[in-house]
Amino acid sequence: MFLTVDGEEVGGIGSRHFIENLPFPGKNLFVALNLDCLAVRGEGPVALCSGGGQQAAGLASAVRQLLTEAGFEIIVTRPEDLSSDHMGFIAAGYPAVGMLSTIDSMGAYLHKRSDGPDAVDLKELSATTIALVKAIQAIAK
């Protein structure tokens, strides 16, 4: 399932609403993957965190390995260090991975007029997408 949510900055209301109204039994939620502000122009690492179980740890490990092989600098953090929609899933007991550009990269764009398509590094976005697809395929087997 592909899901987009809104309202993260006002208490994660989009992800919280989804979690509280899952359209399927909760045991069927394998892992939530939160992509937030990825491929922002700038020289900064990708921050990665996971929590809530082995599925999340496995996906985070696969993503880290593939992105490192693709030449990305990865910083592994605690989930609570990256305030974003993955936190609601972890707090509700579901496995989740958060993957974000660091504040050093996105600081020039986040919530500013410059926050638009020109802020995205398309080469980095392409490489990140390929690594994510490979990681998801690896753990889905």
Buried (B, 14 or more C-beta within 10 A) or exposed (E): EEEEBEEBEEEBBBBBEBBEEEEEEEEEBBBBBBBBBBBBBBEBBBBBBBBBBEBBBBBBBBBBBBBEEBEBEBBEBEBEEBBBBBBBBBBBEBBBBBBBBBEEBBBEBBEEEEBEEEBBBEEBEEBBEEBBEBBBEBBEE
